[in-house]
Amino acid sequence: MTLDPTDVTRRLDAALAGVAATFRGMAAHREESNCECHWGSAEELALLKTPDVPLDDELLRRTYWTTDWRYPGPLLRRILPQLTQGIVAGTVDPMAGMGCLGGLFVVGRSQEWPTAQRDVLREFLDAWWLHVLAEPDAKVPAHDAMTLLAEITMELTPQLTTWAESLTDTVARRRLVTAVDEWMYDLQRDDLPWSSWHDEDTWRPALSLWVLRHAPAALRESDASAELHDQVRRLALPYPDRWDR
């Protein structure tokens, strides 16, 4: 699959516009509350209950960082237009990684939203994933983006399939080399490279097999270290044999 950056950008812009239109007018639940000492003021909470008022970066960050909202679904829909813009811009800063941010979508039950809302969210995620793979200046590394996508969609295979189909593109191959370097410490130990809300026991071997299939060619054309080449080679061995030098 050839990734045309112009087409990818156009699709992402349309997806962001779709999120903004679909979630316009959303507000946090009228009975939503949080601790003023640890989260923020009553005035700030009131902003979340007021549709379409822009939130400053700090308030937005505290809102998606917080894990103890009583009604996380309405809250997530309230901030989603700004949150998706921030994801693309690379300004979203989850405290414990993109998997932690994905947890907000899990507790917010995004898989149970009305069909139109689910479809718009999925189109944004698909468009952003192509942007990450095709755009040299994408602000979020592919391995972090894939973590977020897997946690939100509860699927790993679609992202891996799209990435494999995109490996004719130089940028997508560079993203793979960077990702493998990030993942190998955990994969060699039979761990998923992020803490997941979902099926780690299935995802970890699937990711390992995908790396074994697609990484060697990308590594050969890059300036990857001999150590990284060796780590990928050892990933194919039974676990005890990986440490026998």
ABEGO torsion letter per residue (X at the ends): XBBBAAAAAAAAAAAAAAAAAAABGBBBBAABBBBAAAAEBAAAAAAAABBGBBBBAAAAAAAAABAABABAAAAAAAAAAAAAAAAAAGABBBAAEAAAAAAAAAAAGAAABBAAAAAAAAAAAAAAAAAAAABAABABBAAAAAAAAAAAAGBAAAAAAAAAAAAABAAAAAAAAAAAAAAAAAAAAGBBABBBABBAAAAAAAAAAAAAAAAAAAAAABABBAAAAAAAAAAABBAAAAABX
